[in-house]
Amino acid sequence: MAAELWPVSDVLAFLAGSWRVERTVRDLAADVTGTFSGTTDFTAEGDGLRHFESGMFEWRGVVRPAERTLRYVPGEERGTAVVCFADGRFFHGLDLRAGRYVADHPCSADLYRGEFTVYGVDAWRAVWRVKGPAKDLLLVTEYRRAEDGGGPRG
């Protein structure tokens, strides 16, 4: 039985705070699986949020630190967001008002297709399928609000 979707009226308010992150990265072509475990902090920056993720990434038996930064700004429609890379380039839109959203991001000849699903005030998932001549990946990320993450929002 599928989990019930949780509509989010304001994606920026919902995401604000700290989240525990568990990610599985599968290279389908090479039949290799890696994992990432860490935190994501969404902190106020300008009219949006700064997304900073940090943790440890294990790939082919090697564990090393990993981090990334994104920026979430208000979208054109109330309650939505635009996700940008740290350098300001557009990544994808995000609209969780129905509890689920699908976004595409072409990158050279590869296509990143992200599916975002909210399961409750403290739980959501991002699944990215990356397909093309250079990549054949499946990335599944589970987010759980950290106990000190500011409580439910949105």
N, C-alpha and C positions, 0 to 999 in steps of 0.2 A: 504494500500500500504506500502510495506517495505521500510525502509530508505536505501539510497544508501550506499554501503560500501566505505570506504576511505582507499586505500592501503597506507601502511607506509613503506618507504624504509629503515629506521633505527629505530628500536623500542626504543633503549636507548635515542636517540636524541628526539624522539617524547614524551617520558614520562618525560624527565627532566623538573623540575619545580614544581609548586604547583597546586593541584587539589582539588576542593570541592567534597565531597563524600556523597552520599545518598544511604543507603542499606536497603533492606527489607529482613528479615530472617523469613522464614516460616518453622515451624516444622509440616510437613504434617501428621505425625502419631498422634500428640496431638492436631492438628488444632489450633496452637498458632502462632501469628505473632508478631515479634519485629522489631525495626528500629534502625539504626545507622546513625548518622549525624556527619560529621567532615571534616577533611582535610587529604590529603596524600601529602607528600613532597618527591620527588625523587631528591636526592642531590648526587653530584659526590663523589665517594669513590673508590679509587684504579682505576682499569680499567673499573668500572661499576657504578652502582647507588645504593645508600641506599634508601630503601622505608620505610618511617616512617608514620604510620597512627595513628591519635588520634582523639577522639571525645567522644560523649555520646551515650550509648547503652541503649535502653528502651526494657525491656523484662518483661512481666507479670506485668505491672504497676510500675516496679522499674527502675529508671534511674540511671546509674552509668558510670563513665569514663571507656573508653576502648582504648587500643592501641596495635599495633603490628609492628614488624620490619621484613622486608625481604631484600634480596640482589639480584640485577639483574646484571649479568655479560654477556659479549659478548658470543654469541653462536658460534658453529663451522662454520656456514654459515654467511656471511656478512649480517648485518642488523637484525639478530635474537638475542635472549637472552636466558639465563638459569636463572630460578628463584630458589633461595635457601632460606631456613629458616634462621633465625638470627644465628643459631649455625652452618651453613654451609651445612646442609643436603640438598640434591636435592629435589625440590618441583615439578617443571615442566618446559618444554621448552616453548618458546613464539616466534611465527613467525607471524607478522602482515603484511607481504608484500602483501597479498591478501586482507587485511582489516578484515579478520576473521580467528580465529584459535581455534581448539579444543584440549584440553590437559586432560589426565587422570592422577590421582594420587591415587594409592592404599594406604589405611591406615588401617592396620590390616585387618579385613574382610569387611570393607566398601570401596566403590569406590567413589572418588571425580571426577566428570567430569566438566571441566570448558570450557565455550565458551566465547571467547573474540571477541568483534566486535567494530570496529572504524567507527564513523559516520561523522567525520570531524576533522579539525586540533585542535579543542578544546573539543571534546566529544567522549567518548568511554564507553563501558559497559562490565562487567564481570558477567556471570551467572554460578553459581556452583550448580550442582545437586549432592547431597550426598545420597547414597543409600547403605543399608546393614543391618546387624542384629542390629547394635547399633544406626543407624541414618537413618532418612528419611527427608531430608532438601532441601529447595530451597532458595538460596541466590542470590539476584539480586542487583548489585551495579552499579550505574550511576556515572560516573566521568565527571566533567566539569572543564576546566582549570580555575583556580582562576584569577581574573583580574590582580593581581600582580604576576602571575605565570610564567612570562618570555615570553609569547607569543607563537605562533604556531611554531612547529618544526617537523623534520622528513620527 
